[in-house]
Amino acid sequence: MRYRTDEALGVIDFHLSPAPGLEALAASRVLPNGDGAAYVFTQFQTPGMPEDVFTGQVHALREELVILKALLEGRTVEAAPSCAPVA
C-alpha cells in the first residue's frame, strides 16, 4: 500500500495492491464544514473483483469509519459495531 497525502489540501489517498500487477485507488478528502470538517472517502471496485468481496470491503470500511468518528469525538470504543446490512 502506498499513501499520497497533502495536509494543505486535505488529501489522503490510498493506493492498494489487491493482487500482483493490480492497483486500486481509495481517495479521501478532509473538507471544511462550518466549525468542523467532513471526511469524504471514495472506494472503487476494481475490474474483475467479485461483488461479495467489494461489499465486504465496504462494510469493513464503514465499521472503521464509525470507530474513527468515535475516537475523534473523544468516545471510548471497546468493540466495532456491526454495520453490515440486516438480511
BABAGU-164105 format. One record per atom (N, C-alpha, C, CB): z, x, y; residue in one letter. Coordinates in steps of 0.001 Angstrom, whole numbers, plus 500000, padded with zeros to 6 digits. Glycine has a CB too. Layout:
! residues N
ZXYA;...
***
This chain:
! residues 87
500000500849498831M;500000500000500000M;500000500897501235M;501222499032499996M;499166500519502189R;499143501186503489R;499582500176504550R;497715501764503811R;500159500685505607Y;500564499856506737Y;499828500321507980Y;502098499912506953Y;499490499366508833R;498978499690510166R;499843498911511143R;497431499332510326R;500502499619512022T;501394498952512968T;501057499374514392T;502869499272512647T;501318498463515303D;501190498751516724D;502269497926517424D;499733498414517271D;503361498582517746E;504506497877518331E;504149497179519640E;505650498848518567E;503343497816520474A;502981497231521764A;502198495927521599A;502162498227522578A;501381495847520549L;500581494640520301L;501231493675519315L;499220495031519786L;502332494082518688G;502991493226517710G;502235493129516398G;503174491856518279G;501529494202516036V;500693494197514838V;501415494867513670V;499358494905515113V;501425494192512533I;501906494767511284I;500920494315510211I;503400494320510950I;500015495201509823D;499014494868508817D;499314495620507524D;497591495203509324D;499175494924506426F;499421495484505108F;498073495580504387F;500451494611504296F;497746496757503916H;496532496961503138H;496985497188501699H;495666498179503688H;496744496203500852L;497233496205499484L;496136496628498522L;497768494828499105L;496523497225497415S;495582497607496359S;495979496897495070S;495558499159496155S;495505495659494879P;495900494899493687P;495317495472492399P;495471493455493832P;494244496251492512A;493614496883491350A;492823498085491852A;492685495872490568A;492564499043490978P;491786500209491406P;490442499784492023P;491545501157490208P;490155500343493191G;488900500035493867G;488907498771494693G;487833499937492879G;490002498025494664L;490119496790495453L;491144496990496557L;490517495583494553L;490847496447497722E;491823496447498802E;491861495059499416E;491484497522499873E;493062494574499646A;493251493258500256A;494045493443501546A;493983492270499276A;493720492652502548L;494413492702503826L;495366491532503947L;493417492704504986L;496576491828504372A;497543490801504765A;497906491156506207A;498840490754503792A;497432490350507147A;497599490647508569A;498743489836509148A;496303490363509340A;499554490483509968S;500635489743510600S;500782490163512047S;501950489953509847S;501294489237512830R;501474489456514255R;502808488871514694R;500314488836515058R;503434489544515636V;504619489022516307V;504145488611517690V;505808490086516368V;504297487325517999L;503776486774519253L;504913486254520125L;502767485647518972L;504863486508521423P;505880485952522314P;505848484426522245P;505661486437523773P;507035483826522259N;507131482365522198N;508376481937522974N;507186481852520708N;508202481649524245G;509348481275525079G;510319482433525183G;510058480033524513G;511602482163524872D;512633483202524912D;512679484014523623D;513994482578525172D;511855483652522650G;511873484339521363G;510494484826520967G;512423483426520289G;510233484741519676A;508951485195519148A;508603484376517917A;508988486707518811A;507329484365517596A;506840483739516365A;506185484830515528A;505827482561516667A;506384484759514232Y;505781485724513310Y;504690484995512548Y;506848486349512328Y;503454485470512651V;502302484846512003V;501804485787510915V;501167484527513036V;501666485257509701F;501256486067508556F;500045485416507917F;502414486223507523F;498981486196507742T;497768485683507120T;497494486480505854T;496561485756508097T;497390485764504755Q;497143486399503459Q;495842485848502899Q;498328486156502464Q;494963486738502469F;493666486330501942F;493649486441500424F;492543487180502551F;492970485522499800Q;492762485577498351Q;491548486465498086Q;492557484135497740Q;491761487537497327T;490658488453497058T;489659487815496101T;491184489777496478T;488401488183496210P;487386487646495291P;487775487941493841P;485986488248495606P;487669486929493015G;487993487079491602G;489462486889491259G;487569488414491149G;490325486746492274M;491746486542491988M;491958485117491491M;492617486820493249M;492582484955490326P;492827483606489811P;493708482793490774P;493491483681488421P;493425481516490847E;494152480623491757E;495657480664491512E;493646479190491605E;496077480697490250D;497516480682489956D;498198481979490410D;497746480469488451D;497492483099490357V;498054484364490827V;498234484304492343V;497143485561490427V;497209483830493052F;497295483727494505F;498397482750494910F;495945483285495095F;498472481614494241T;499512480624494546T;500900481223494338T;499338479365493667T;501067481999493275G;502352482663493036G;502703483635494148G;502328483396491706G;501713484366494649Q;501952485289495753Q;502342484546497026Q;500714486143496005Q;501693483428497271V;502014482628498462V;503449482118498385V;501030481438498607V;503865481641497222H;505240481142497074H;506262482266497208H;505410480446495719H;505955483447496659A;506855484593496793A;506982484996498261A;506350485785495949A;505857485012498982L;505882485349500402L;506713484338501174L;504459485412500969L;506563483062500859R;507333482026501555R;508832482281501388R;506964480617501020R;509249482645500179E;510664482938499938E;511107484160500746E;510919483173498432E;510269485187500792E;510608486383501563E;510755486058503048E;509540487465501365E;509891485195503570L;509972484833504986L;511211483997505290L;508724484072505403L;511634483145504355V;512869482373504530V;514060483333504625V;513068481362503350V;514066484353503770I;515148485346503782I;515106486142505086I;515035486301502559I;513917486591505492L;513781487342506733L;514293486544507920L;512331487736506957L;513926485278507995K;514377484421509094K;515895484331509121K;513769483018508970K;516505484128507959A;517961484034507885A;518617485331508354A;518403483706506453A;518089486466507920L;518659487751508327L;518515487978509826L;517992488891507564L;517360487618510393L;517153487789511827L;518049486874512652L;515705487533512174L;518430485745512067E;519335484816512742E;520797485155512497E;519059483400512288E;521048486248511745G;522415486688511507G;523132485915510416G;523190486588512761G;522381485203509587R;522995484447508491R;523000485299507229R;522240483109508244R;523989485089506385T;524084485787505105T;523166485129504110T;525529485800504578T;522480485947503324V;521592485432502295V;522074485990500970V;520096485813502571V;522536485096500080E;523037485562498787E;521969485495497708E;524244484744498366E;521117484499497774A;520042484348496785A;518858483690497474A;520512483505495542A;517691484032497000A;516482483453497569A;516374481991497188A;515241484220497106A;516214481107498167P;515983479709497826P;514596479559497224P;516140478801499069P;514433478622496355S;513113478405495766S;512255477610496735S;513223477672494404S;511117478160497063C;510174477487497955C;508975476980497183C;509721478426499070C;509054477055495861A;507949476600495036A;507828475085495148A;508145477030493563A;506612474583495111P;506445473127495199P;507038472437493973P;504953472762495342P;507530471253494204V;508096470463493114V;506961469734492418V;509173469458493634V;506902469876491111A;505796469238490347A;506065467780490119A;505588469932488995A;
***
